[in-house]
């Protein structure tokens, strides 16, 4: 008996079944690929945020340490490249200490830096290079500040893209700086720093995709002002007299009070392209005489017409200062010397944490 073969209808049915199976498999694989790319983008967004602000949890032996771009540079990054690159952005001579200034267009590299005290800084508190600045170079006064690589790029490069490998829609210059991420810098201290992936379509979505759409919507993370900075208004530094005499005292009269105009300054490092600079914040200046064992409190106030006085998280230098009047940032302001040494301490501010309790002790 002759064997019977497949009919045309049977063959078409088999082909249809195979095609349907292939389509289902492709949909499953495609959906899984989209999910993996989305998860990769979300992990990289989280890594970028942590690179800016430092880890939220204790990092070493249960102790919380200061880390991240803001703690190192005193500001938010202006691009993703500032997080992933170092060698291409810093001045080699400045890094080695062979030069006291940074080359034009380059950023200061990470190293110990002696604070600069400017008696008459600009209106924004920045030292202005007027020639009256004083370098604070005693042991223990320097702070480690400057640019370092916070994130590793892909394949050993400085480039870090999202899970879809998106390229910036704003052009090649922006792509070099932000590697396809969309970065929105805050225009005011009350606004957030925001970074976003444009999702699977590499386009700004005015509305999220429908549930049955395979496209993945834009993904974003924001760094609020309280995530990277703190309001200094109302923060109090206590100055305690641990000597056996009035402070300050007249020469040869250790028990006679001698009121002197005093205040407390906070020196904050801030990196800038082609420059190294320090910003000075100061409490109101008042006449002070502290009896043996007593203390005096100095509190930071808001500038006139402004409700807040925000400073970046990180380690800053606190300094006892003196002058001849109550004018803040006057030409006669100078660090107070006790036994030929300045009275100073480090103040450490952490993201979304209580402001430090700090005491300057005169011994």
ABEGO torsion letter per residue (X at the ends): XBBBBBBAAAAAAAAAAAAAAAAAAAAAAAAAAAAAAAAAAAAAAAAAAAAAAEBABBABGGBBBBBEAAAAAGBBBABAAAAABAAAABBAAAAAGABABBBBGBBBBBBBBBBBBBABBBAAGBBAGAGABBBBABBGABBBBEBBBABBBBGGBABBBBAAGBBBAAEAAAAAAAGGBBBBBBABAABBBBBBBAEAAGBBBABBBBAABABBBBBBBBBBAAAABBBABGBBBBBBBABABBOBBBBGBAABBBBBBBBBBBBBBBBBBGBBBBBBBBBBBBBBBBBBGBBBBBBBBBBBGBABBBBBBEBBBBBBBBBABABBGBAABBBBBBGGBBBBBBBBBBBGBBBBBBBBBBX
